[in-house]
């Protein structure tokens, strides 16, 4: 039986290590290399050899007295061999020799969420905690909806110690030893099984009935959400008895109107009231007595993202600048504000001298004036403005992520421009090299930068302003009356799809560039509703970071491994969103958009899948519409090799008559 299992796992590219490999990696299981302990045994940090490469790995050794045994060991190995998602811990291999059962994972340098919250680890900001929750929820949603397997997976041991954090504090669900596989075609499907899990996280309904459902994971995730908010364990027997269990205590405090009092003291000054209320509502809903009243993980992802958007409305002045501890820029929480620099008194910098420096030109040595504060460099084909005009312009805050903030700047007596303030620490050489290459892009469907600024404490990239927003906003806003753009009908839809594909083809073939984050919010519309791919190349300015989005290709881990196949996957998602006018996750379906479209018979696509506007227009060639949907589904195939090239996609789209 073991040989059969071994052969199966080998076929799934799961590496089998010898015990000597493991002993070498852990220095014969030296205690100095132990980085974690649990009911299963110990976890070691070791460097293991794979071919000619040495990889830092987390090596979990099952103790002979562990409550988990061979069945849990093989369950975890087989499960992780099939699953691939940026929010799941990646399996490297295993060892089953000399009565040793060992699992080898990718190493997570920031440890566990539990460790960071209340075991002496790094103190997490509220935004970090919120992002971690969203990432973990995405991983669980992937498990529940069966995206990577024929059946859904119930984790059965969701807890903060099983949420690992990589170097960028991105969440990864781990420990699948207790996981169960079950059908996903029925919402109320359950698996009859003995109760297993961790005290404090176990769903009471599961405990009393032995009926395990996906909503049991949702309950446990609700406990994790309160751990994140309160900064205390699921069970704490050092407190008064009525406060031992976090789930019941937190819910009682919320009902009593004492929500703010339970917030972890280290983050109280960081939360916006609306965000706190939304987050608490999600946590409480997860803990509902009746499983059917608990949200799905897809719904939780959407609600947490909404909470994040509420938090971001605080304005970037509420968070510390990541660029410099000596020179900072503050953008106040107003619709219009001066685009100005605030100088810390510790540094002797004459700001007027910085602002009066002459505007640079293409190819100028921007570092010539760096010691005085920096230089503004324009690219050919752009409109010129001085650094003084840019800095004195009024601005409107648009959005932010961990790597940059985006503003609209209103230049005096001139056009509006979009300014991105880069928040990550970059070397001058790397920044100029990347942005200079982007300034050479010339294509009607790609948004290229018009200028950049590098100076003390500030790194800026300036773009042309696109007045009609993004395709994402068009999809959402066109559902409402009063939309200023002409009808979002067949002609406009196909022109946007073609334009995006042309722009992507240009990047892949002419510039040898991969976007790495193509989605509908990255496609902007100019005055004539011509689509322009935005944020090209910006992924190169940020550290390798796991993706946190629904249209993430299953093999995509971070910006460092972006490929043309990943861009094609993103293109397919955009095509489906445009044709169905639905968001990436269907609100009425606990499954992703491609899975939902595939679930509908082809002969019903026009009536049940397509945007109602296309039905009202009575598109003459319905077969052509079906072909485009089929093409989009090919772009989002799970196997990257099964996806067409962007050249093939463009060739087939160009044959369509509007």
C-alpha positions as CSV (number, residue, x, y, z in Angstrom):
1,X,0.0,0.0,0.0
2,X,2.8,2.4,0.9
3,X,4.5,1.7,-2.5
4,X,1.3,2.6,-4.3
5,X,1.0,5.9,-2.3
6,X,4.7,6.7,-2.9
7,X,4.2,6.2,-6.7
8,X,1.1,8.3,-6.7
9,X,2.9,11.1,-4.8
10,X,5.9,10.9,-7.1
11,X,3.6,11.3,-10.0
12,X,2.3,14.5,-8.4
13,X,5.9,15.9,-8.2
14,X,6.1,15.5,-4.4
15,X,9.7,14.9,-3.6
16,X,10.6,12.0,-1.2
17,X,13.6,12.6,1.0
18,X,15.8,10.0,2.7
19,X,16.3,10.1,6.4
20,X,19.9,11.0,5.8
21,X,18.8,14.1,3.9
22,X,16.6,15.2,6.8
23,X,19.3,14.5,9.4
24,X,21.8,16.5,7.4
25,X,19.4,19.4,7.1
26,X,18.6,19.4,10.8
27,X,22.0,18.6,12.1
28,X,20.7,15.3,13.4
29,X,17.6,17.0,14.8
30,X,19.6,19.5,16.9
31,X,17.4,21.4,19.4
32,X,19.0,24.6,18.3
33,X,17.1,24.3,15.0
34,X,13.7,23.8,16.5
35,X,11.4,26.7,15.5
36,X,8.0,25.3,16.6
37,X,6.3,22.6,18.7
38,X,2.8,21.2,18.8
39,X,0.8,18.1,19.4
40,X,2.3,16.5,16.4
41,X,5.9,17.0,17.5
42,X,8.6,19.5,16.5
43,X,9.3,21.8,13.5
44,X,12.9,22.4,12.6
45,X,14.4,25.0,10.3
46,X,16.9,23.4,8.0
47,X,18.6,23.8,4.7
48,X,17.8,20.8,2.5
49,X,19.4,20.0,-0.9
50,X,17.2,19.7,-3.9
51,X,19.3,18.8,-6.9
52,X,22.0,21.4,-7.0
53,X,20.1,23.9,-5.0
54,X,20.0,24.4,-1.2
55,X,16.5,25.4,0.0
56,X,15.6,26.7,3.5
57,X,12.7,24.6,4.7
58,X,10.4,23.9,7.6
59,X,10.8,20.2,8.6
60,X,7.9,18.9,10.7
61,X,8.8,15.7,12.5
62,X,5.9,13.6,13.8
63,X,6.6,12.5,17.4
64,X,6.0,8.8,18.2
65,X,3.6,9.8,21.0
66,X,1.7,12.3,18.8
67,X,-2.1,12.2,18.7
68,X,-1.7,12.3,15.0
69,X,-0.6,9.1,13.2
70,X,0.1,7.6,9.8
71,X,-3.4,8.4,8.5
72,X,-3.1,12.1,9.3
73,X,0.5,12.1,7.9
74,X,-0.6,10.6,4.5
75,X,-3.7,12.8,4.4
76,X,-1.6,15.9,4.7
77,X,0.9,14.7,2.1
78,X,-1.7,13.7,-0.4
79,X,-3.8,16.8,0.2
80,X,-0.9,19.3,-0.3
81,X,0.3,17.4,-3.4
82,X,-2.9,18.4,-5.1
83,X,-3.4,21.9,-3.8
84,X,-1.6,25.0,-5.1
85,X,-2.6,28.4,-4.0
86,X,-0.6,31.5,-2.9
87,X,-2.4,31.4,0.5
88,X,-1.6,27.7,1.2
89,X,1.7,26.5,2.6
90,X,3.6,24.9,-0.2
91,X,4.8,21.3,0.2
92,X,8.3,20.5,-0.8
93,X,8.4,16.8,0.1
94,X,8.3,14.2,2.8
95,X,10.2,11.4,4.4
96,X,8.8,8.0,5.5
97,X,11.7,6.0,6.7
98,X,12.9,4.2,9.9
99,X,9.5,4.8,11.5
100,X,10.0,8.5,10.9
101,X,7.1,10.5,9.4
102,X,8.4,13.9,8.3
103,X,6.8,16.7,6.2
104,X,9.0,19.3,4.5
105,X,7.4,22.7,3.8
106,X,8.6,26.0,2.4
107,X,10.0,28.0,5.4
108,X,7.9,30.9,6.7
109,X,10.4,33.4,8.3
110,X,7.8,35.4,10.2
111,X,6.4,32.3,12.0
112,X,2.8,31.9,12.9
113,X,0.0,34.4,13.3
114,X,-0.4,33.2,16.9
115,X,3.3,34.0,17.6
116,X,3.0,37.5,16.2
117,X,-0.2,38.2,18.2
118,X,0.7,37.2,21.7
119,X,3.9,35.0,21.9
120,X,6.6,37.6,21.6
121,X,6.7,37.9,17.8
122,X,6.7,41.0,15.7
123,X,3.9,43.4,16.7
124,X,1.5,43.6,13.7
125,X,-0.2,46.8,12.7
126,X,-3.9,46.8,12.0
127,X,-3.5,46.9,8.3
128,X,-1.1,44.0,8.4
129,X,-3.6,42.0,10.5
130,X,-6.4,42.9,8.1
131,X,-4.4,41.8,5.1
132,X,-3.4,38.5,6.8
133,X,-7.1,37.8,7.5
134,X,-8.0,38.4,3.9
135,X,-5.2,36.2,2.7
136,X,-6.2,33.3,5.0
137,X,-9.8,33.7,4.0
138,X,-8.8,33.4,0.3
139,X,-6.9,30.2,1.1
140,X,-9.9,28.7,2.9
141,X,-12.2,29.7,0.1
142,X,-10.0,28.0,-2.4
143,X,-10.2,24.8,-0.3
144,X,-14.0,24.9,0.2
145,X,-14.9,25.6,-3.4
146,X,-12.8,22.7,-4.9
147,X,-10.9,25.0,-7.3
148,X,-7.8,22.8,-7.1
149,X,-9.5,19.5,-6.6
150,X,-12.6,17.6,-7.8
151,X,-14.0,18.0,-4.3
152,X,-14.0,20.6,-1.7
153,X,-11.7,20.4,1.3
154,X,-12.7,21.0,5.0
155,X,-9.6,21.9,6.9
156,X,-11.0,21.0,10.3
157,X,-8.2,22.6,12.3
158,X,-8.3,26.3,11.4
159,X,-6.5,28.3,14.1
160,X,-3.9,31.1,14.4
161,X,-1.0,28.7,14.9
162,X,-1.9,27.1,11.6
163,X,-1.7,30.4,9.7
164,X,1.9,30.9,8.7
165,X,3.5,34.2,7.6
166,X,6.1,34.6,5.0
167,X,8.8,37.3,4.8
168,X,6.2,39.9,3.7
169,X,3.6,38.8,6.3
170,X,1.4,37.1,3.7
171,X,-0.8,34.4,5.2
172,X,-0.5,30.8,4.3
173,X,-2.9,28.1,5.7
174,X,-0.9,25.0,6.9
175,X,-1.4,21.6,8.7
176,X,-3.8,19.5,6.7
177,X,-3.5,16.4,8.8
178,X,-7.1,16.5,9.9
179,X,-8.6,17.8,6.6
180,X,-11.6,16.0,5.1
181,X,-12.7,15.9,1.4
182,X,-16.4,16.3,0.6
183,X,-18.7,17.1,-2.3
184,X,-19.2,20.8,-3.0
185,X,-22.5,20.6,-5.0
186,X,-24.7,21.1,-1.9
187,X,-24.4,23.9,0.6
188,X,-25.5,21.8,3.5
189,X,-23.3,18.8,2.7
190,X,-21.7,17.3,5.8
191,X,-19.3,14.6,6.6
192,X,-20.1,12.3,9.6
193,X,-16.9,12.0,11.5
194,X,-15.5,11.9,15.0
195,X,-14.8,15.3,16.5
196,X,-11.2,16.4,16.0
197,X,-9.7,19.9,16.2
198,X,-8.4,22.3,18.8
199,X,-10.3,23.3,21.9
200,X,-11.5,26.9,21.6
201,X,-12.0,26.7,17.8
202,X,-14.3,23.7,17.5
203,X,-17.8,24.5,16.1
204,X,-20.3,23.6,18.9
205,X,-22.8,22.2,16.3
206,X,-20.1,19.9,15.0
207,X,-19.1,18.9,18.6
208,X,-22.6,17.9,19.5
209,X,-23.7,16.2,16.2
210,X,-20.5,14.9,14.7
211,X,-21.6,16.5,11.4
212,X,-18.6,18.3,9.9
213,X,-19.3,21.0,7.2
214,X,-17.5,23.9,5.6
215,X,-19.3,26.1,8.1
216,X,-17.3,24.4,10.9
217,X,-14.1,26.0,9.3
218,X,-16.0,29.3,9.2
219,X,-16.7,29.1,12.9
220,X,-13.0,28.5,13.7
221,X,-12.1,31.4,11.4
222,X,-14.4,33.7,13.3
223,X,-12.4,32.8,16.5
224,X,-9.2,33.7,14.6
225,X,-10.8,37.1,13.6
226,X,-11.4,37.9,17.2
227,X,-7.9,36.8,18.1
228,X,-6.6,39.3,15.6
229,X,-8.8,42.0,16.9
230,X,-8.3,41.4,20.6
231,X,-4.7,40.1,20.6
232,X,-5.5,37.2,23.0
233,X,-5.7,33.4,22.6
234,X,-8.8,31.4,21.9
235,X,-8.6,30.0,25.4
236,X,-6.9,31.8,28.3
237,X,-7.2,30.0,31.7
238,X,-5.2,32.8,33.4
239,X,-8.3,35.0,33.2
240,X,-11.5,34.8,35.2
241,X,-13.5,31.7,34.3
242,X,-16.2,33.6,32.4
243,X,-13.5,35.0,30.2
244,X,-11.7,31.8,29.3
245,X,-13.3,31.2,25.9
246,X,-12.6,34.1,23.5
247,X,-15.6,33.3,21.3
248,X,-18.3,33.7,23.9
249,X,-16.5,36.5,25.8
250,X,-16.0,38.6,22.6
251,X,-19.6,38.1,21.5
252,X,-20.9,39.2,24.9
253,X,-18.8,42.4,24.8
254,X,-20.1,43.2,21.3
255,X,-23.7,42.7,22.4
256,X,-23.1,44.9,25.4
257,X,-21.8,47.7,23.2
258,X,-18.3,47.4,24.5
259,X,-16.6,46.6,21.2
260,X,-13.8,49.2,21.5
261,X,-12.8,47.9,24.9
262,X,-11.9,44.5,23.6
263,X,-9.5,45.9,20.9
264,X,-5.8,45.0,21.4
265,X,-4.3,48.1,23.0
266,X,-1.4,48.1,20.6
267,X,-3.6,48.9,17.7
268,X,-6.4,51.0,19.2
269,X,-5.2,54.2,17.7
270,X,-5.1,52.7,14.2
271,X,-8.6,51.6,13.6
272,X,-11.3,53.6,11.9
273,X,-14.8,53.2,13.6
274,X,-16.5,52.0,10.4
275,X,-13.8,49.5,9.7
276,X,-13.9,48.1,13.3
277,X,-17.7,47.7,13.2
278,X,-17.6,45.9,9.8
279,X,-14.8,43.6,10.9
280,X,-16.6,42.8,14.2
281,X,-19.8,42.0,12.3
282,X,-18.0,39.5,10.1
283,X,-16.4,37.8,13.1
284,X,-19.8,37.6,14.9
285,X,-21.6,36.2,11.8
286,X,-18.9,33.5,11.6
287,X,-19.8,32.4,15.1
288,X,-23.6,32.1,14.5
289,X,-25.2,29.3,16.4
290,X,-26.8,27.9,13.2
291,X,-24.2,27.0,10.6
292,X,-26.6,27.8,7.7
293,X,-26.6,31.4,8.9
294,X,-22.9,31.7,8.8
295,X,-21.3,33.3,5.6
296,X,-19.3,31.4,3.1
297,X,-15.6,32.0,2.9
298,X,-16.2,33.9,-0.5
299,X,-18.6,36.2,1.3
300,X,-16.1,36.7,4.1
301,X,-13.4,37.7,1.7
302,X,-15.7,40.3,0.1
303,X,-16.7,41.7,3.5
304,X,-13.1,41.9,4.8
305,X,-12.1,43.6,1.6
306,X,-14.9,46.1,2.2
307,X,-13.6,46.6,5.8
308,X,-10.2,47.3,4.3
309,X,-11.6,49.9,2.0
310,X,-13.3,51.6,4.9
311,X,-10.0,51.6,6.8
312,X,-8.1,53.1,3.8
313,X,-10.5,56.1,3.8
314,X,-8.7,57.3,6.9
315,X,-6.1,58.7,4.4
316,X,-2.5,57.8,4.3
317,X,-1.5,60.3,7.0
318,X,-2.7,57.8,9.6
319,X,0.1,55.3,8.8
320,X,3.9,55.8,9.1
321,X,5.8,56.5,6.0
322,X,7.9,53.5,4.8
323,X,10.3,55.7,2.8
324,X,12.2,57.7,5.3
325,X,12.3,58.3,9.1
326,X,13.8,61.8,8.5
327,X,11.8,63.3,5.6
328,X,8.0,62.6,5.4
329,X,5.1,63.8,3.3
330,X,1.7,64.1,4.8
331,X,-1.5,64.0,2.8
332,X,-4.4,65.1,5.0
333,X,-7.7,63.3,5.0
334,X,-9.4,65.8,2.7
335,X,-10.7,65.7,-0.9
336,X,-8.3,68.4,-1.9
337,X,-5.0,69.0,-0.2
338,X,-1.6,70.5,-1.0
339,X,0.9,68.1,-2.5
340,X,3.7,69.2,-0.1
341,X,6.7,67.9,1.7
342,X,7.1,68.1,5.5
343,X,10.7,68.4,6.7
344,X,11.8,66.9,10.0
345,X,13.9,69.3,12.0
346,X,16.7,66.8,12.3
347,X,17.7,67.3,8.7
348,X,19.0,70.6,7.4
349,X,17.4,70.7,3.9
350,X,16.5,73.9,2.1
351,X,13.2,73.0,0.5
352,X,13.1,76.1,-1.7
353,X,16.4,75.2,-3.3
354,X,15.0,71.7,-4.0
355,X,11.8,73.1,-5.6
356,X,13.7,75.7,-7.7
357,X,15.9,73.2,-9.4
358,X,15.5,73.2,-13.2
359,X,13.4,70.5,-14.7
360,X,15.4,67.5,-16.0
361,X,15.2,66.1,-19.5
362,X,15.3,62.6,-20.8
363,X,18.7,61.1,-20.1
364,X,19.7,63.8,-17.6
365,X,21.7,62.7,-14.6
366,X,19.0,62.8,-11.9
367,X,21.5,62.0,-9.1
368,X,23.5,65.2,-9.9
369,X,21.2,67.1,-7.6
370,X,20.3,64.3,-5.3
371,X,22.2,65.7,-2.3
372,X,20.1,68.8,-2.6
373,X,16.9,66.9,-2.7
374,X,16.3,65.3,-6.1
375,X,15.3,66.0,-9.6
376,X,12.2,65.7,-11.8
377,X,12.7,64.0,-15.2
378,X,10.3,64.1,-18.1
379,X,9.9,61.6,-20.9
380,X,9.6,62.5,-24.6
381,X,6.0,63.0,-25.8
382,X,4.8,64.2,-22.5
383,X,3.6,67.6,-21.2
384,X,6.1,69.5,-19.1
385,X,5.6,71.0,-15.7
386,X,8.1,72.1,-13.0
387,X,8.7,70.4,-9.7
388,X,7.3,73.5,-8.0
389,X,4.1,73.2,-9.9
390,X,3.8,69.6,-9.1
391,X,4.5,70.0,-5.4
392,X,2.2,73.0,-5.0
393,X,-0.7,71.3,-6.9
394,X,-3.8,70.4,-5.1
395,X,-4.5,66.7,-5.0
396,X,-7.2,64.2,-4.5
397,X,-6.4,60.9,-2.8
398,X,-7.5,57.9,-4.9
399,X,-6.3,54.7,-3.3
400,X,-3.3,52.9,-1.8
401,X,-1.8,49.5,-1.2
402,X,1.3,48.4,0.8
403,X,3.6,49.6,-2.0
404,X,2.3,52.9,-3.3
405,X,-0.4,55.6,-2.9
406,X,-2.2,57.1,-5.8
407,X,-3.4,60.8,-6.2
408,X,-4.8,63.0,-8.8
409,X,-2.8,66.2,-8.9
410,X,-4.4,69.4,-10.3
411,X,-1.6,71.4,-11.9
412,X,-2.1,75.2,-12.1
413,X,-3.5,76.2,-15.5
414,X,-2.7,72.7,-16.9
415,X,-3.9,69.2,-17.1
416,X,-4.6,66.8,-14.3
417,X,-2.0,64.1,-13.7
418,X,-2.0,60.9,-11.7
419,X,0.9,60.6,-9.2
420,X,2.0,57.4,-7.6
421,X,4.1,57.8,-4.4
422,X,6.3,54.6,-4.1
423,X,6.4,53.5,-0.4
424,X,8.9,50.7,-0.7
425,X,12.6,51.4,-0.1
426,X,14.4,51.3,-3.4
427,X,18.0,51.8,-4.6
428,X,18.4,54.8,-6.9
429,X,19.9,52.6,-9.7
430,X,17.0,50.1,-9.6
431,X,14.3,52.7,-9.6
432,X,15.8,54.8,-12.5
433,X,16.5,51.7,-14.5
434,X,13.0,50.3,-14.3
435,X,11.1,53.6,-14.7
436,X,13.3,54.7,-17.6
437,X,12.5,51.5,-19.5
438,X,8.8,52.1,-18.9
439,X,9.1,55.6,-20.3
440,X,10.0,54.1,-23.7
441,X,6.7,52.3,-24.0
442,X,4.7,53.6,-26.9
443,X,1.3,51.9,-27.5
444,X,-2.2,53.2,-27.6
445,X,-3.4,50.5,-25.2
446,X,-0.6,50.8,-22.6
447,X,-0.4,53.7,-20.1
448,X,3.2,54.9,-19.9
449,X,4.7,57.3,-17.3
450,X,5.2,60.9,-18.3
451,X,7.8,61.8,-15.7
452,X,9.4,60.7,-12.5
453,X,11.0,62.2,-9.4
454,X,13.7,60.8,-7.2
455,X,14.8,62.6,-4.1
456,X,15.3,62.5,-0.4
457,X,12.3,60.8,1.1
458,X,10.2,60.8,-2.0
459,X,9.9,58.6,-5.1
460,X,7.2,59.6,-7.5
461,X,5.9,58.4,-10.9
462,X,3.6,60.7,-12.9
463,X,1.0,59.5,-15.5
464,X,-1.5,61.0,-17.8
465,X,-5.0,61.3,-16.2
466,X,-7.7,59.1,-17.8
467,X,-11.1,60.7,-17.3
468,X,-13.4,57.6,-17.6
469,X,-12.0,55.5,-14.8
470,X,-11.4,51.8,-15.0
471,X,-13.1,48.9,-16.6
472,X,-13.9,47.6,-13.1
473,X,-15.7,50.9,-12.2
474,X,-17.5,50.8,-15.6
475,X,-18.8,47.3,-14.9
476,X,-20.1,48.3,-11.5
477,X,-21.4,51.8,-12.4
478,X,-23.1,50.9,-15.6
479,X,-25.6,48.9,-13.6
480,X,-26.8,52.2,-12.2
481,X,-28.7,54.9,-14.1
482,X,-27.0,58.1,-15.0
483,X,-23.8,56.6,-16.2
484,X,-22.0,59.2,-18.3
485,X,-20.3,56.8,-20.7
486,X,-22.3,55.6,-23.7
487,X,-24.1,52.3,-23.3
488,X,-21.8,49.5,-22.3
489,X,-22.9,47.4,-25.2
490,X,-21.4,44.8,-27.6
491,X,-19.3,47.2,-29.6
492,X,-17.6,48.8,-26.6
493,X,-17.1,45.4,-24.9
494,X,-15.4,43.8,-27.8
495,X,-13.3,47.0,-28.4
496,X,-12.1,46.9,-24.8
497,X,-11.3,43.2,-25.0
498,X,-9.4,43.7,-28.3
499,X,-7.5,46.7,-27.0
500,X,-6.3,45.0,-23.8
501,X,-5.2,42.0,-25.8
502,X,-3.3,44.2,-28.3
503,X,-1.6,46.0,-25.4
504,X,-0.7,42.7,-23.8
505,X,0.6,41.3,-27.0
506,X,2.8,44.4,-27.5
507,X,4.3,44.0,-24.0
508,X,5.0,40.3,-24.4
509,X,6.5,40.4,-27.8
510,X,7.9,43.9,-28.3
511,X,9.0,44.8,-24.8
512,X,9.5,41.3,-23.4
513,X,7.6,42.4,-20.3
514,X,5.1,40.6,-18.1
515,X,2.5,42.7,-16.3
516,X,1.9,40.3,-13.4
517,X,-1.2,42.0,-12.0
518,X,-3.6,42.3,-14.9
519,X,-7.2,42.8,-13.8
520,X,-10.2,45.0,-14.6
521,X,-9.2,47.8,-12.2
522,X,-5.8,48.0,-14.0
523,X,-7.5,48.8,-17.3
524,X,-8.2,52.5,-17.6
525,X,-10.4,54.3,-20.2
526,X,-9.3,57.6,-21.9
527,X,-11.6,60.3,-23.4
528,X,-12.8,57.9,-26.2
529,X,-13.1,54.9,-23.9
530,X,-9.9,53.5,-25.4
531,X,-8.6,50.9,-22.9
532,X,-5.1,51.4,-21.5
533,X,-3.3,48.9,-19.4
534,X,-2.0,50.6,-16.2
535,X,0.7,49.9,-13.7
536,X,2.9,48.2,-16.2
537,X,6.3,47.3,-14.6
538,X,5.4,48.6,-11.2
539,X,5.5,45.0,-9.8
540,X,9.3,45.2,-10.3
541,X,9.4,48.1,-7.8
542,X,8.0,46.0,-5.0
543,X,9.3,43.0,-3.1
544,X,8.2,39.5,-4.1
545,X,4.8,39.4,-2.5
546,X,2.0,36.7,-2.6
547,X,-1.1,37.7,-4.5
548,X,-4.3,38.6,-2.7
549,X,-6.9,38.7,-5.4
550,X,-9.6,36.5,-6.9
551,X,-8.2,36.5,-10.5
552,X,-4.9,35.2,-9.4
553,X,-3.6,32.3,-11.5
554,X,-3.4,29.2,-9.3
555,X,0.4,28.8,-10.0
556,X,1.1,32.5,-9.2
557,X,3.1,32.9,-6.0
558,X,4.6,36.4,-6.2
559,X,5.8,39.1,-8.5
560,X,9.1,37.2,-9.0
561,X,7.5,34.3,-10.8
562,X,5.1,36.2,-13.0
563,X,4.9,34.7,-16.5
564,X,3.1,35.4,-19.8
565,X,0.7,32.5,-18.9
566,X,-0.3,34.3,-15.7
567,X,-1.1,37.5,-17.8
568,X,-3.2,35.3,-20.1
569,X,-5.1,34.0,-17.1
570,X,-5.8,37.6,-16.0
571,X,-6.9,38.5,-19.5
572,X,-9.4,35.6,-19.4
573,X,-10.8,36.8,-16.1
574,X,-11.2,40.3,-17.5
575,X,-13.0,38.9,-20.6
576,X,-15.4,37.0,-18.4
577,X,-16.1,40.0,-16.2
578,X,-16.8,42.2,-19.3
579,X,-19.1,39.7,-21.0
580,X,-21.0,38.7,-17.8
581,X,-20.8,42.1,-16.1
582,X,-20.2,40.2,-12.9
583,X,-17.3,40.7,-10.4
584,X,-14.6,38.0,-10.1
585,X,-16.7,36.3,-7.3
586,X,-20.4,35.8,-8.0
587,X,-22.2,37.3,-5.0
588,X,-25.0,34.6,-5.2
589,X,-22.6,31.7,-5.7
590,X,-19.9,30.5,-3.3
591,X,-17.6,29.8,-6.3
592,X,-15.3,31.7,-8.5
593,X,-16.5,33.3,-11.8
594,X,-14.8,30.8,-14.2
595,X,-16.3,27.8,-12.2
596,X,-19.7,29.4,-12.3
597,X,-19.6,30.0,-16.1
598,X,-18.4,26.4,-16.7
599,X,-21.3,25.1,-14.5
600,X,-23.8,26.5,-17.0
601,X,-24.5,24.4,-20.2
602,X,-23.1,26.1,-23.3
603,X,-26.5,26.4,-24.9
604,X,-27.7,28.5,-22.0
605,X,-24.7,30.9,-21.9
606,X,-26.4,33.7,-23.8
607,X,-29.5,33.7,-21.6
608,X,-28.0,32.9,-18.2
609,X,-24.4,34.0,-18.3
610,X,-24.1,37.0,-20.6
611,X,-24.8,40.6,-19.6
612,X,-28.5,41.5,-20.0
613,X,-27.5,44.4,-22.2
614,X,-26.3,42.0,-24.9
615,X,-29.7,40.2,-24.8
616,X,-31.5,43.6,-25.2
617,X,-29.2,44.4,-28.2
618,X,-30.1,41.1,-29.7
619,X,-26.5,40.5,-30.8
620,X,-26.8,39.0,-34.3
621,X,-24.1,36.4,-34.1
622,X,-24.7,34.5,-30.8
623,X,-22.3,31.8,-31.9
624,X,-19.5,34.3,-32.0
625,X,-20.3,35.4,-28.5
626,X,-20.2,31.8,-27.3
627,X,-16.8,31.4,-29.0
628,X,-15.4,34.4,-27.1
629,X,-16.6,32.9,-23.8
630,X,-15.1,29.6,-24.7
631,X,-11.8,31.4,-25.5
632,X,-11.9,33.2,-22.2
633,X,-12.4,29.9,-20.4
634,X,-9.3,28.5,-22.2
635,X,-7.3,31.5,-20.9
636,X,-8.2,30.5,-17.3
637,X,-7.3,26.8,-17.6
638,X,-5.8,25.5,-14.4
639,X,-2.8,24.1,-16.3
640,X,-0.7,27.0,-17.6
641,X,0.4,24.9,-20.6
642,X,-3.2,24.5,-21.7
643,X,-3.7,28.2,-22.0
644,X,-3.3,29.9,-25.5
645,X,-0.7,32.5,-26.1
646,X,-1.8,36.1,-26.2
647,X,-0.9,36.1,-29.9
648,X,-3.3,33.3,-30.4
649,X,-6.0,35.1,-28.4
650,X,-5.5,38.2,-30.5
651,X,-5.6,36.4,-33.8
652,X,-9.0,34.8,-32.9
653,X,-10.4,38.1,-31.6
654,X,-9.4,40.0,-34.7
655,X,-11.6,37.7,-36.8
656,X,-14.7,38.8,-35.0
657,X,-16.9,41.3,-36.8
658,X,-18.6,43.9,-34.7
